[in-house]
Amino acid sequence: MLKHIGPREIIAALGLASTGAGVALINLPAALVAVGVVLFFLAVPPRHFVR
């Protein structure tokens, strides 16, 4: 799994992390809601909702 991670993936992850951090500093409740939704979909695979 880690073998597929290259410079592009690392840059994308850093971009997402910095964007998330910026949004969190501006609007913390919305960031917490977004994290909760992401964790929910990670815990419950989306295929349960797709027929």
N, CA, C and O atoms as CSV, one atom per row, in Angstrom:
chain,resi,resn,atom,element,x,y,z
A,1,MET,N,N,0.838,-1.196,0.000
A,1,MET,CA,C,0.000,0.000,0.000
A,1,MET,C,C,0.879,1.255,0.000
A,1,MET,O,O,0.599,2.210,-0.725
A,2,LEU,N,N,1.924,1.252,0.801
A,2,LEU,CA,C,2.790,2.429,0.879
A,2,LEU,C,C,3.697,2.555,-0.336
A,2,LEU,O,O,4.254,3.624,-0.586
A,3,LYS,N,N,3.850,1.463,-1.098
A,3,LYS,CA,C,4.740,1.504,-2.259
A,3,LYS,C,C,4.180,2.395,-3.365
A,3,LYS,O,O,4.927,2.862,-4.226
A,4,HIS,N,N,2.858,2.633,-3.345
A,4,HIS,CA,C,2.244,3.433,-4.404
A,4,HIS,C,C,2.340,4.926,-4.117
A,4,HIS,O,O,1.964,5.743,-4.958
A,5,ILE,N,N,2.839,5.290,-2.936
A,5,ILE,CA,C,2.912,6.705,-2.572
A,5,ILE,C,C,4.165,7.337,-3.166
A,5,ILE,O,O,5.285,6.919,-2.873
A,6,GLY,N,N,3.962,8.339,-3.997
A,6,GLY,CA,C,5.082,9.039,-4.620
A,6,GLY,C,C,5.037,10.510,-4.262
A,6,GLY,O,O,4.219,10.928,-3.442
A,7,PRO,N,N,5.912,11.301,-4.871
A,7,PRO,CA,C,5.951,12.747,-4.583
A,7,PRO,C,C,4.609,13.432,-4.816
A,7,PRO,O,O,4.217,14.320,-4.059
A,8,ARG,N,N,3.908,13.012,-5.875
A,8,ARG,CA,C,2.628,13.652,-6.187
A,8,ARG,C,C,1.618,13.404,-5.070
A,8,ARG,O,O,0.887,14.311,-4.672
A,9,GLU,N,N,1.580,12.160,-4.565
A,9,GLU,CA,C,0.639,11.840,-3.494
A,9,GLU,C,C,0.979,12.615,-2.226
A,9,GLU,O,O,0.092,13.090,-1.518
A,10,ILE,N,N,2.289,12.735,-1.947
A,10,ILE,CA,C,2.708,13.460,-0.741
A,10,ILE,C,C,2.317,14.931,-0.841
A,10,ILE,O,O,1.837,15.519,0.128
A,11,ILE,N,N,2.524,15.526,-2.024
A,11,ILE,CA,C,2.164,16.937,-2.223
A,11,ILE,C,C,0.653,17.114,-2.096
A,11,ILE,O,O,0.187,18.078,-1.490
A,12,ALA,N,N,-0.108,16.185,-2.669
A,12,ALA,CA,C,-1.565,16.271,-2.581
A,12,ALA,C,C,-2.014,16.157,-1.127
A,12,ALA,O,O,-2.901,16.892,-0.692
A,13,ALA,N,N,-1.404,15.237,-0.373
A,13,ALA,CA,C,-1.770,15.058,1.035
A,13,ALA,C,C,-1.440,16.319,1.835
A,13,ALA,O,O,-2.220,16.741,2.689
A,14,LEU,N,N,-0.279,16.915,1.553
A,14,LEU,CA,C,0.098,18.148,2.263
A,14,LEU,C,C,-0.860,19.281,1.908
A,14,LEU,O,O,-1.229,20.083,2.766
A,15,GLY,N,N,-1.262,19.342,0.641
A,15,GLY,CA,C,-2.201,20.377,0.228
A,15,GLY,C,C,-3.539,20.221,0.934
A,15,GLY,O,O,-4.109,21.194,1.429
A,16,LEU,N,N,-4.038,18.982,0.975
A,16,LEU,CA,C,-5.303,18.730,1.661
A,16,LEU,C,C,-5.179,19.040,3.144
A,16,LEU,O,O,-6.085,19.626,3.736
A,17,ALA,N,N,-4.052,18.646,3.751
A,17,ALA,CA,C,-3.858,18.878,5.185
A,17,ALA,C,C,-3.805,20.377,5.491
A,17,ALA,O,O,-4.417,20.839,6.454
A,18,SER,N,N,-3.073,21.134,4.667
A,18,SER,CA,C,-2.960,22.575,4.907
A,18,SER,C,C,-4.302,23.266,4.668
A,18,SER,O,O,-4.669,24.191,5.392
A,19,THR,N,N,-5.030,22.811,3.650
A,19,THR,CA,C,-6.356,23.378,3.388
A,19,THR,C,C,-7.288,23.087,4.557
A,19,THR,O,O,-8.015,23.966,5.020
A,20,GLY,N,N,-7.258,21.842,5.026
A,20,GLY,CA,C,-8.091,21.460,6.172
A,20,GLY,C,C,-7.732,22.268,7.406
A,20,GLY,O,O,-8.614,22.694,8.152
A,21,ALA,N,N,-6.432,22.481,7.627
A,21,ALA,CA,C,-5.996,23.251,8.794
A,21,ALA,C,C,-6.472,24.699,8.687
A,21,ALA,O,O,-6.924,25.285,9.671
A,22,GLY,N,N,-6.368,25.273,7.483
A,22,GLY,CA,C,-6.818,26.648,7.291
A,22,GLY,C,C,-8.313,26.785,7.530
A,22,GLY,O,O,-8.760,27.728,8.183
A,23,VAL,N,N,-9.085,25.841,7.001
A,23,VAL,CA,C,-10.539,25.869,7.203
A,23,VAL,C,C,-10.864,25.676,8.678
A,23,VAL,O,O,-11.769,26.319,9.209
A,24,ALA,N,N,-10.116,24.783,9.342
A,24,ALA,CA,C,-10.375,24.509,10.756
A,24,ALA,C,C,-10.124,25.759,11.603
A,24,ALA,O,O,-10.862,26.030,12.550
A,25,LEU,N,N,-9.077,26.517,11.258
A,25,LEU,CA,C,-8.774,27.729,12.033
A,25,LEU,C,C,-9.848,28.787,11.826
A,25,LEU,O,O,-10.147,29.566,12.731
A,26,ILE,N,N,-10.434,28.809,10.610
A,26,ILE,CA,C,-11.448,29.823,10.315
A,26,ILE,C,C,-12.810,29.388,10.868
A,26,ILE,O,O,-13.536,30.185,11.462
A,27,ASN,N,N,-13.140,28.114,10.660
A,27,ASN,CA,C,-14.468,27.636,11.034
A,27,ASN,C,C,-14.348,26.249,11.651
A,27,ASN,O,O,-14.534,25.241,10.970
A,28,LEU,N,N,-14.038,26.204,12.940
A,28,LEU,CA,C,-13.785,24.935,13.618
A,28,LEU,C,C,-14.988,23.991,13.626
A,28,LEU,O,O,-14.809,22.806,13.343
A,29,PRO,N,N,-16.206,24.452,13.935
A,29,PRO,CA,C,-17.348,23.517,13.953
A,29,PRO,C,C,-17.563,22.811,12.618
A,29,PRO,O,O,-17.839,21.612,12.587
A,30,ALA,N,N,-17.437,23.547,11.519
A,30,ALA,CA,C,-17.631,22.933,10.206
A,30,ALA,C,C,-16.556,21.886,9.947
A,30,ALA,O,O,-16.829,20.842,9.356
A,31,ALA,N,N,-15.328,22.168,10.392
A,31,ALA,CA,C,-14.238,21.212,10.203
A,31,ALA,C,C,-14.506,19.946,11.010
A,31,ALA,O,O,-14.258,18.840,10.529
A,32,LEU,N,N,-15.008,20.101,12.228
A,32,LEU,CA,C,-15.308,18.933,13.064
A,32,LEU,C,C,-16.421,18.103,12.432
A,32,LEU,O,O,-16.375,16.873,12.456
A,33,VAL,N,N,-17.414,18.775,11.870
A,33,VAL,CA,C,-18.499,18.055,11.195
A,33,VAL,C,C,-17.951,17.288,10.000
A,33,VAL,O,O,-18.314,16.132,9.780
A,34,ALA,N,N,-17.072,17.932,9.225
A,34,ALA,CA,C,-16.499,17.278,8.050
A,34,ALA,C,C,-15.689,16.054,8.460
A,34,ALA,O,O,-15.789,15.002,7.830
A,35,VAL,N,N,-14.884,16.189,9.521
A,35,VAL,CA,C,-14.086,15.051,10.001
A,35,VAL,C,C,-15.009,13.932,10.461
A,35,VAL,O,O,-14.744,12.759,10.196
A,36,GLY,N,N,-16.084,14.283,11.144
A,36,GLY,CA,C,-17.034,13.269,11.603
A,36,GLY,C,C,-17.664,12.523,10.441
A,36,GLY,O,O,-17.821,11.303,10.493
A,37,VAL,N,N,-18.027,13.254,9.387
A,37,VAL,CA,C,-18.622,12.615,8.208
A,37,VAL,C,C,-17.618,11.677,7.544
A,37,VAL,O,O,-17.965,10.565,7.147
A,38,VAL,N,N,-16.366,12.138,7.426
A,38,VAL,CA,C,-15.335,11.304,6.803
A,38,VAL,C,C,-15.107,10.039,7.619
A,38,VAL,O,O,-15.017,8.947,7.059
A,39,LEU,N,N,-15.012,10.178,8.941
A,39,LEU,CA,C,-14.802,9.009,9.804
A,39,LEU,C,C,-15.991,8.061,9.703
A,39,LEU,O,O,-15.822,6.841,9.719
A,40,PHE,N,N,-17.206,8.628,9.598
A,40,PHE,CA,C,-18.397,7.790,9.478
A,40,PHE,C,C,-18.348,6.956,8.207
A,40,PHE,O,O,-18.644,5.761,8.229
A,41,PHE,N,N,-17.971,7.594,7.089
A,41,PHE,CA,C,-17.921,6.864,5.823
A,41,PHE,C,C,-16.753,5.891,5.783
A,41,PHE,O,O,-16.796,4.906,5.045
A,42,LEU,N,N,-15.701,6.153,6.574
A,42,LEU,CA,C,-14.600,5.188,6.655
A,42,LEU,C,C,-15.040,3.980,7.475
A,42,LEU,O,O,-14.674,2.845,7.170
A,43,ALA,N,N,-15.833,4.236,8.523
A,43,ALA,CA,C,-16.294,3.147,9.385
A,43,ALA,C,C,-17.389,2.338,8.692
A,43,ALA,O,O,-17.438,1.114,8.812
A,44,VAL,N,N,-18.270,3.036,7.962
A,44,VAL,CA,C,-19.361,2.361,7.251
A,44,VAL,C,C,-19.105,2.488,5.754
A,44,VAL,O,O,-19.275,3.569,5.190
A,45,PRO,N,N,-18.698,1.396,5.101
A,45,PRO,CA,C,-18.400,1.454,3.663
A,45,PRO,C,C,-19.588,1.988,2.864
A,45,PRO,O,O,-20.726,1.610,3.139
A,46,PRO,N,N,-19.346,2.858,1.880
A,46,PRO,CA,C,-20.417,3.472,1.085
A,46,PRO,C,C,-21.275,2.450,0.344
A,46,PRO,O,O,-22.421,2.741,0.002
A,47,ARG,N,N,-20.721,1.229,0.088
A,47,ARG,CA,C,-21.491,0.267,-0.695
A,47,ARG,C,C,-22.756,-0.176,0.033
A,47,ARG,O,O,-23.637,-0.781,-0.580
A,48,HIS,N,N,-22.862,0.116,1.330
A,48,HIS,CA,C,-24.089,-0.208,2.049
A,48,HIS,C,C,-25.235,0.691,1.584
A,48,HIS,O,O,-26.406,0.324,1.684
A,49,PHE,N,N,-24.880,1.877,1.073
A,49,PHE,CA,C,-25.900,2.834,0.661
A,49,PHE,C,C,-26.183,2.761,-0.835
A,49,PHE,O,O,-27.202,3.267,-1.305
A,50,VAL,N,N,-25.287,2.134,-1.574
A,50,VAL,CA,C,-25.458,2.035,-3.028
A,50,VAL,C,C,-26.059,0.684,-3.376
A,50,VAL,O,O,-25.544,-0.360,-2.977
A,51,ARG,N,N,-27.165,0.717,-4.134
A,51,ARG,CA,C,-27.818,-0.553,-4.476
A,51,ARG,C,C,-27.222,-1.128,-5.740
A,51,ARG,O,O,-27.640,-2.195,-6.189
